[in-house]
């Protein structure tokens, strides 16, 4: 590497002539060198105007302050970012104090792109009139995990409490107006607010630990702020909140305005701590429905096993329910095995009313009803004081038996046509779940191709632990209305071994989530769309010794089948937020708002990342209000 190009680590930054007011860099990033870092130092307060342009692929830019001078991007050191979608230009405009800063340019999809970086630094007029000096340079490649904020939960009380401390009369004014962003992990994070007269952004990103009482917490207590020093602006389906673009499109954030003029935007937060009180959003109303019913900030249904549904908590479903739990404008179609009927002719008591066609409904399986597990994951009845809560409580269901090859079973083409015909007759959009592989045909493929506006297909990537997505899920590469789904772990695997939430499921000599190849990714192909949890609790109907189905619950519904049902449920919530969207737009929203896993951007093992229900629904609500 020559001496006049950006270095690979922060500490190797090459100084540029400090007298240059405008510096222009024409560079490129690629899979081998996916990140460029530039450095500049200020000896006086200055204004930074940054533009990233000339992109051939999606690239993003961040502003970093290496506060401890260790040459590594630590938690909290990303102080501003621009993450516009696609090949759009990126901008950062900030007023900065004395210190050393870094600009990080990286590819969202880990694809090669050229770019031009314009950095303009000019002095801010102050009484002394002393101008600043500046320098630019440096490159470092780092995983995106390095700038997340993994902070453990404080385990403070979940109920509203009163603190005996006396709040100050007013909020102190911070020394700097720099905005900063904090992005959480998949567990319970505590975000501590740092005083600023600018804007602070906090994203909770799901909480796999919610069921044990841990919460994604926003802490104002440390900064000495009481609840009477702030004003809330809550986002709900009908309005409120603030539209903000964190780099992948606008979505609606909750907002707090402090009496010093500072503003805090946040999402995925379940508890807020002040000096005088703690707000538990599971009991706190952030708005009311048209019928006057209070809307909780975080929704907790009364289903007895809800605390065990870590898969919903990890994907932020309980926070997305604030906006919608499903509407009648969306039909959910399930093509799977049939449903298990007990000796008394009943389906599982935790399933909602379901439509089917003629005699095409009974599961003929000899061991358990796969269709019952799938349907319960998507749409089990909620707030019925038993069992689990499904993801979608309000959209109608149509179930088709396509597995087993029995006389009453349909093939995928006939099943799909049946669902579509019923949806069209009712004026509904459709999400069709396919927790299966095989069965593809020219007739079925033509139905997929002909219904890219009104029908979204969600398909399992396969359990072979191989670098090939199975059909028909591989069609996600070719059609904008097909989502392919892989599987990740939560805190433990099937055997109880500890795992890192979000790691791809990958057993030796058993099953693993299929993935794609580097060649596919580098060619711009996207056969794997998103990931979702697997090995979680679901309703089940199992055959007993007499051959009769008995209804109960299974605590480890596994395979990409389970993950696919998760994504179908969440996709139906996103579409319920605005049924004017097309199926392709729903896929785009889910892809854009996924929680990044693995290498930064799209990668072979994780696709776009873990589906994030709360972020996706907030994005849909923003688009419905014309915030692009």
C-alpha positions in Angstrom: 0.0 0.0 0.0 1.4 3.4 -1.0 2.0 6.1 1.5 -0.7 8.4 0.1 -3.7 6.2 0.6 -5.8 5.7 3.7 -4.3 3.3 6.3 -5.9 0.2 7.6 -5.9 1.1 11.3 -6.9 4.3 13.1 -3.4 4.8 14.5 -1.8 4.7 11.0 -3.6 7.8 9.7 -1.5 9.9 7.4 -1.7 13.6 8.0 -2.8 15.8 5.1 -1.9 19.5 4.6 -3.8 21.2 7.5 -4.1 24.5 5.5 -6.5 22.9 3.0 -10.0 24.0 3.8 -11.6 21.4 1.4 -10.1 18.0 0.9 -11.3 15.6 -1.8 -10.6 11.9 -1.9 -11.4 9.5 -4.7 -11.1 6.0 -3.5 -12.8 2.6 -3.6 -13.8 -0.1 -1.1 -14.1 -3.8 -1.8 -14.6 -7.2 0.0 -10.9 -7.4 0.8 -10.7 -3.8 2.1 -14.3 -3.0 3.0 -13.6 0.0 5.2 -11.8 3.3 4.7 -11.0 5.5 7.8 -9.9 9.1 7.5 -8.5 11.2 10.3 -8.6 15.0 11.0 -7.5 16.9 14.1 -8.9 20.3 15.3 -7.2 22.8 17.6 -10.2 25.1 17.6 -14.0 24.8 17.3 -14.9 24.1 13.7 -17.7 23.2 11.3 -17.5 20.0 9.4 -19.4 19.5 6.1 -18.9 16.0 4.7 -20.3 14.5 1.5 -19.9 11.0 0.1 -20.9 10.7 -3.6 -20.1 8.9 -6.8 -21.3 5.5 -5.4 -21.8 2.4 -7.6 -23.3 0.5 -4.6 -24.7 1.3 -1.2 -22.0 2.8 1.1 -22.4 4.5 4.4 -20.3 7.0 6.5 -19.7 7.5 10.2 -18.0 10.2 12.2 -16.0 8.9 15.1 -14.2 10.4 18.0 -11.5 8.2 19.5 -12.1 9.5 23.0 -9.5 7.3 24.8 -6.9 7.5 22.0 -6.5 3.7 21.8 -6.8 3.6 18.0 -10.0 1.4 18.3 -13.6 2.3 17.8 -15.1 1.7 21.2 -18.6 1.8 22.4 -20.1 5.3 22.1 -17.4 6.7 19.9 -19.5 6.9 16.7 -21.0 10.4 17.2 -22.8 10.8 13.9 -23.7 8.7 10.9 -25.3 8.9 7.5 -26.8 5.6 6.1 -29.0 6.5 3.2 -30.3 3.5 1.2 -29.0 2.4 -2.2 -26.5 4.6 -4.0 -27.7 7.9 -2.6 -25.2 10.5 -1.5 -24.3 10.6 2.2 -24.0 13.8 4.3 -22.8 14.7 7.8 -22.8 18.3 8.9 -21.6 19.0 12.5 -20.0 21.6 14.6 -17.1 20.1 16.4 -14.8 21.0 19.3 -11.1 20.6 19.7 -9.9 17.0 19.3 -9.1 14.2 16.8 -11.9 12.7 14.7 -12.2 9.9 12.2 -14.5 9.4 9.2 -15.3 5.8 8.4 -16.6 4.9 4.9 -17.9 1.3 4.4 -20.0 -0.7 2.0 -23.4 -1.7 3.3 -23.5 -4.9 1.2 -19.7 -5.6 1.3 -19.6 -5.0 -2.5 -16.9 -3.0 -4.4 -17.7 0.6 -5.1 -15.8 3.7 -6.0 -16.6 6.9 -4.1 -15.6 10.5 -3.7 -15.3 11.9 -0.2 -15.5 15.7 0.2 -14.4 17.0 3.6 -14.8 20.7 4.2 -13.7 22.1 7.6 -14.0 25.7 8.5 -13.5 27.7 11.7 -16.4 28.8 13.9 -16.2 32.4 14.7 -15.5 32.9 18.4 -14.3 35.8 20.4 -10.6 35.0 20.1 -10.9 34.7 16.4 -8.3 31.9 16.3 -8.8 29.5 13.3 -8.3 25.8 13.5 -5.9 23.5 11.8 -7.1 20.2 10.3 -5.7 17.0 8.9 -7.3 14.1 7.1 -6.2 10.5 6.5 -6.5 6.8 7.7 -8.2 3.5 7.1 -9.3 0.6 9.4 -11.5 -2.4 8.7 -13.6 -3.4 11.7 -16.7 -5.5 12.3 -19.9 -3.6 12.8 -20.2 -5.3 16.3 -17.4 -3.0 17.4 -19.6 0.0 17.4 -22.7 -1.5 19.0 -23.3 -0.9 22.7 -23.4 -4.2 24.7 -24.4 -2.9 28.1 -25.9 -5.3 30.6 -29.2 -4.6 32.3 -29.2 -2.9 35.7 -32.0 -5.2 36.9 -33.7 -2.2 38.6 -37.4 -2.5 39.4 -39.9 -2.8 36.5 -42.6 -0.9 38.3 -43.0 2.9 38.6 -41.1 3.9 41.6 -40.3 7.2 43.4 -36.7 8.2 44.2 -36.1 10.3 47.2 -33.4 12.4 45.4 -34.3 16.0 44.7 -34.0 16.9 41.0 -32.1 20.1 40.0 -34.1 23.1 39.0 -33.0 22.9 35.4 -30.9 20.6 33.2 -27.3 21.6 32.9 -26.2 22.6 29.4 -23.6 20.2 27.9 -20.3 21.5 26.6 -21.0 20.2 23.1 -24.0 20.1 20.8 -22.7 17.0 19.0 -25.4 14.4 18.2 -24.6 10.8 19.0 -26.1 7.4 18.3 -26.3 4.3 20.5 -27.3 1.0 19.0 -28.2 -2.0 21.2 -27.6 -5.7 21.1 -30.2 -8.4 21.0 -30.3 -8.6 24.8 -31.3 -6.2 27.5 -29.2 -3.0 27.2 -29.0 0.1 29.4 -28.4 3.3 27.4 -27.2 6.1 29.6 -28.0 9.6 28.4 -25.1 12.0 28.1 -26.0 15.7 28.4 -26.1 17.5 25.1 -28.1 20.4 23.6 -28.1 18.4 20.3 -29.9 15.2 19.4 -29.2 11.7 20.8 -30.5 8.5 19.1 -31.1 5.2 20.9 -32.2 1.9 19.3 -33.0 -1.1 21.5 -33.1 -3.7 18.7 -35.1 -6.5 20.4 -34.5 -8.1 23.8 -34.1 -11.8 24.1 -34.0 -11.4 27.9 -37.4 -9.7 28.3 -39.1 -12.8 29.6 -36.9 -12.9 32.7 -37.7 -9.3 33.6 -34.7 -7.6 32.0 -35.5 -4.5 30.0 -34.0 -2.3 27.3 -33.6 0.8 29.5 -33.0 4.5 28.8 -31.3 6.0 31.8 -31.7 9.8 32.5 -31.0 9.3 36.2 -27.3 9.4 35.9 -27.5 12.8 34.1 -29.6 14.1 37.0 -32.8 14.5 34.9 -36.3 14.2 36.4 -39.5 13.4 34.5 -40.8 17.0 35.0 -38.0 18.3 32.9 -39.0 16.5 29.7 -41.9 16.3 27.2 -42.8 13.1 25.4 -43.9 12.7 21.8 -44.9 9.0 21.4 -45.2 7.4 18.0 -48.4 5.3 17.4 -50.1 4.1 14.3 -52.2 7.2 13.8 -49.5 9.8 14.3 -47.0 11.2 16.7 -43.3 10.7 17.1 -40.5 12.0 14.9 -39.4 10.7 11.5 -35.7 10.0 11.5 -33.5 8.2 9.0 -30.8 6.2 10.8 -29.3 5.3 7.4 -31.8 2.7 6.0 -34.9 5.0 5.5 -37.0 7.1 7.7 -39.0 5.4 10.5 -41.0 6.8 13.4 -39.1 7.3 16.6 -40.4 8.2 20.0 -39.1 11.6 21.1 -38.2 13.4 24.3 -37.5 17.1 24.4 -35.6 18.3 27.4 -36.0 21.8 28.9 -32.4 22.7 27.8 -33.4 22.2 24.2 -31.9 18.8 23.8 -33.8 16.1 22.0 -33.7 12.3 22.4 -35.1 10.0 19.7 -35.6 6.3 20.7 -37.1 3.0 19.6 -37.2 -0.5 21.2 -37.1 0.9 24.7 -39.1 -0.8 27.4 -38.2 1.2 30.5 -37.1 4.9 31.2 -35.4 5.9 34.4 -35.5 9.4 35.8 -34.3 10.8 39.1 -37.9 10.8 40.5 -39.5 7.9 38.8 -39.1 4.9 36.5 -41.6 4.4 33.7 -42.3 0.8 32.8 -43.7 0.9 29.2 -45.5 -2.4 29.7 -47.9 -0.5 32.0 -47.6 3.0 30.6 -50.1 4.3 28.0 -48.5 6.2 25.2 -51.8 6.9 23.4 -55.4 5.8 23.0 -57.2 3.9 20.3 -60.2 5.4 18.4 -62.4 3.7 21.0 -60.6 5.2 23.9 -58.6 2.2 25.0 -55.1 2.9 26.2 -52.1 1.9 24.1 -49.2 0.5 26.1 -45.7 1.4 25.0 -44.6 -2.3 25.2 -47.5 -4.8 24.9 -47.6 -7.8 27.2 -50.6 -10.1 26.5 -52.0 -12.3 29.3 -51.1 -15.6 27.7 -49.6 -17.8 30.5 -46.5 -18.8 28.5 -45.7 -15.4 26.9 -42.6 -14.9 29.1 -41.2 -18.1 27.5 -41.6 -16.7 24.0 -38.1 -15.3 23.7 -38.3 -15.5 20.0 -40.9 -12.7 20.0 -38.9 -10.6 22.4 -35.7 -11.0 20.5 -37.3 -9.7 17.3 -39.2 -6.8 18.9 -42.7 -8.1 18.3 -43.9 -7.0 21.7 -42.9 -3.4 20.8 -44.3 -3.6 17.3 -47.8 -4.5 18.7 -48.1 -0.9 19.9 -48.7 -0.1 16.2 -50.6 -3.1 15.0 -51.5 -6.7 15.9 -52.8 -7.4 12.5 -55.7 -6.1 10.4 -58.5 -7.5 8.3 -56.9 -6.0 5.2 -54.3 -8.8 5.1 -55.0 -12.5 4.6 -52.5 -15.0 6.0 -52.3 -18.2 3.9 -50.5 -21.3 5.3 -49.5 -24.1 3.0 -48.3 -27.0 5.1 -49.6 -30.2 6.7 -53.2 -29.9 7.8 -54.2 -29.2 11.4 -54.4 -31.9 14.1 -57.9 -32.8 15.1 -58.5 -34.4 18.5 -60.9 -37.3 19.1 -63.6 -34.8 19.9 -63.1 -33.1 16.5 -61.4 -30.0 17.9 -58.3 -28.3 16.7 -55.8 -26.9 19.2 -57.7 -24.5 21.6 -54.9 -21.9 21.2 -55.6 -21.5 17.5 -57.8 -18.8 16.1 -60.7 -19.5 13.7 -59.4 -20.7 10.4 -60.8 -21.1 6.9 -60.1 -24.1 4.6 -61.3 -25.6 1.4 -63.6 -28.6 1.6 -62.0 -31.7 3.1 -58.5 -30.3 2.7 -57.6 -29.6 6.4 -57.0 -32.7 8.5 -53.4 -33.6 9.2 -52.7 -37.2 8.4 -49.2 -37.3 10.0 -48.4 -40.2 12.1 -46.5 -38.4 14.9 -47.2 -34.6 15.2 -49.0 -31.9 13.3 -46.4 -29.6 11.7 -49.2 -27.4 10.4 -50.4 -26.8 14.0 -47.0 -25.6 15.1 -46.6 -23.3 12.1 -50.0 -21.7 12.5 -49.7 -21.2 16.2 -46.4 -19.4 15.7 -47.9 -17.0 13.2 -51.3 -16.5 14.7 -52.1 -18.2 18.0 -54.9 -16.5 19.9 -53.7 -13.8 22.2 -55.0 -12.5 25.6 -57.0 -15.7 26.2 -55.1 -16.6 29.4 -53.7 -19.8 28.0 -50.6 -21.0 26.2 -48.8 -18.6 23.8 -49.5 -15.5 21.8 -49.2 -15.6 18.0 -47.6 -12.7 16.2 -50.7 -11.7 14.3 -53.9 -11.6 16.3 -56.2 -9.8 13.9 -55.8 -11.0 10.2 -57.9 -13.8 8.8 -56.3 -17.2 8.1 -56.6 -19.7 5.3 -55.0 -23.1 5.8 -54.1 -25.5 2.9 -52.9 -29.1 3.4 -50.1 -29.7 0.8 -47.9 -32.2 2.6 -48.2 -36.0 2.8 -49.5 -36.8 -0.7 -52.9 -37.9 0.6 -56.0 -37.9 -1.5 -57.3 -34.5 -0.2 -54.0 -32.7 -0.4 -53.4 -29.9 -2.9 -50.2 -29.2 -4.8 -48.6 -25.8 -4.3 -50.1 -24.3 -7.4 -53.7 -25.3 -6.5 -53.2 -24.3 -2.9 -51.8 -20.9 -3.9 -54.6 -20.2 -6.4 -57.2 -21.1 -3.8 -55.8 -18.6 -1.3 -55.4 -15.9 -3.9 -58.9 -16.4 -5.2 -60.3 -16.0 -1.7 -58.2 -12.9 -1.0 -59.2 -11.2 -4.2 -62.8 -11.9 -3.5 -62.4 -10.1 -0.2 -60.1 -7.3 -1.5 -57.2 -8.3 0.6 -53.4 -8.6 0.2 -51.9 -12.0 1.0 -48.9 -13.3 2.9 -48.4 -17.1 2.1 -46.2 -19.2 4.5 -44.2 -22.1 3.0 -42.3 -23.8 5.8 -41.3 -26.5 3.4 -39.0 -27.3 0.4 -39.8 -28.8 -2.9 -43.1 -29.0 -4.7 -42.1 -26.3 -7.1 -43.6 -26.4 -10.6 -44.0 -24.2 -13.6 -47.6 -23.5 -12.7 -46.6 -22.5 -9.1 -43.7 -20.3 -10.4 -46.0 -18.5 -12.8 -48.4 -17.7 -9.9 -45.5 -16.2 -8.0 -44.4 -14.2 -11.0 -47.9 -12.9 -11.8 -48.7 -11.7 -8.3 -45.7 -9.6 -7.3 -47.9 -6.7 -6.2 -50.5 -8.4 -4.0 -49.0 -11.7 -2.7 -45.9 -12.1 -0.6 -44.4 -15.6 -0.3 -42.2 -16.5 2.7 -40.2 -19.6 2.3 -37.8 -21.8 4.3 -34.1 -21.7 3.2 -33.6 -25.3 4.2 -32.0 -27.3 7.0 -29.1 -29.1 5.2 -26.3 -26.8 6.5 -25.1 -26.3 2.9 -24.2 -23.3 0.8 -27.3 -23.6 -1.4 -30.8 -22.3 -0.7 -33.4 -24.9 -1.5 -36.3 -24.4 -4.0 -38.6 -22.7 -4.0 -37.0 -20.3 -1.4 -34.1 -19.7 -3.8 -36.6 -17.8 -6.0 -36.0 -14.9 -3.6 -33.1 -14.1 -5.9 -35.5 -13.7 -8.9 -38.7 -12.3 -7.4 -39.3 -9.2 -5.3 -42.3 -10.9 -3.6 -40.3 -13.9 -2.3 -38.5 -13.9 1.1 -36.2 -16.7 2.0 -35.6 -17.4 5.7 -32.7 -18.9 7.7 -32.4 -19.7 11.4 -30.5 -18.4 14.4 -30.2 -19.3 18.0 -31.3 -17.5 21.1 -29.5 -17.9 24.4 -29.2 -21.7 24.2 -29.4 -24.5 21.7 -31.6 -27.6 21.6 -29.3 -29.3 24.3 -29.2 -26.3 26.6 -25.7 -25.2 25.6 -25.1 -21.5 25.9 -25.1 -19.6 22.5 -24.7 -16.1 21.4 -28.2 -14.7 20.3 -28.2 -14.3 16.6 -25.6 -16.9 15.7 -26.6 -19.1 12.7 -27.9 -22.5 13.8 -25.2 -25.0 12.8 -25.1 -28.4 14.4 -22.5 -31.1 13.6 -24.2 -34.2 12.2 -27.7 -32.8 12.6 -29.2 -29.8 11.0 -28.1 -26.3 10.1 -29.5 -23.3 8.4 -28.6 -23.2 4.7 -26.6 -20.2 3.4 -25.3 -19.0 0.1 -21.8 -18.5 -1.4 -19.3 -15.6 -1.6 -19.5 -15.9 -5.4 -23.3 -15.2 -5.2 -22.8 -12.3 -2.9 -20.0 -10.7 -4.9 -22.1 -11.0 -8.0 -24.9 -9.0 -6.4 -27.2 -12.0 -5.9 -29.4 -12.2 -2.8 -30.9 -15.7 -2.5 -31.0 -15.6 1.3 -33.2 -12.7 2.6 -33.3 -12.6 6.4 -32.9 -14.7 9.5 -35.3 -15.4 12.4 -35.2 -17.5 15.6 -35.8 -21.2 15.8 -36.1 -23.8 18.6 -38.9 -22.0 20.5 -42.2 -22.8 22.1 -45.2 -23.5 19.9 -48.6 -25.1 20.2 -48.6 -28.8 19.0 -50.9 -31.7 18.4 -49.2 -35.1 18.9 -50.5 -38.6 18.3 -50.9 -40.7 21.5 -50.7 -44.4 21.8 -54.2 -44.8 20.4 -53.3 -42.8 17.3 -55.4 -39.8 18.4 -54.1 -36.2 18.3 -53.6 -34.7 21.8 -53.2 -30.9 22.1 -50.3 -29.5 24.1 -47.2 -27.3 23.7 -43.7 -28.1 22.3 -40.8 -26.0 23.7 -38.4 -26.4 20.7 -40.2 -26.0 17.4 -37.1 -26.1 15.2 -35.8 -26.0 11.7 -36.1 -23.1 9.2 -39.8 -24.0 9.2 -40.1 -22.3 12.6 -38.1 -19.3 11.5 -40.2 -18.9 8.3 -43.4 -18.8 10.4 -41.9 -16.0 12.4 -41.2 -13.9 9.3 -44.6 -14.6 7.9 -46.2 -13.3 11.1 -44.0 -10.2 11.2 -44.5 -9.5 7.5 -48.2 -9.6 8.0 -47.9 -7.0 10.8 -45.8 -4.7 8.5 -48.3 -5.0 5.8 -51.1 -4.3 8.2 -49.5 -1.0 9.1 -50.2 0.1 5.5 -52.0 -2.3 3.1 -51.4 0.1 0.2 -47.9 -1.2 0.0 -46.9 -3.8 -2.6 -45.4 -7.2 -1.6 -42.1 -6.1 -3.0 -42.2 -3.0 -0.7 -42.8 -5.2 2.3 -39.8 -7.3 1.4 -37.7 -4.2 1.0 -38.8 -2.8 4.4 -37.9 -6.1 6.1 -34.5 -6.2 4.4 -33.7 -2.6 5.1 -34.5 -2.7 8.8 -33.0 -6.1 9.7 -30.5 -6.2 12.5 -27.1 -6.7 10.9 -25.4 -10.0 11.7 -22.1 -11.4 10.6 -20.0 -9.3 8.3 -21.2 -5.7 7.8 -24.0 -5.5 5.3 -25.4 -8.4 3.3 -23.4 -11.6 3.8 -23.6 -15.3 2.8 -24.5 -16.7 6.2 -27.1 -14.1 7.4 -28.4 -12.3 4.4 -29.6 -8.9 5.5 -29.6 -10.0 9.1 -32.2 -10.8 11.8 -35.7 -9.6 11.2 -36.7 -6.6 13.4 -40.4 -6.3 13.8 -40.4 -3.0 15.7 -38.1 -1.3 13.3 -39.9 -2.7 10.2 -43.3 -1.6 11.5 -42.0 1.9 12.4 -40.6 2.1 8.9 -44.0 1.2 7.4 -45.7 3.8 9.6 -43.3 6.5 8.5 -43.8 5.6 4.8 -47.6 5.7 5.4 -47.1 9.3 6.6 -45.1 10.1 3.5 -41.7 10.1 5.1 -39.5 8.4 2.6 
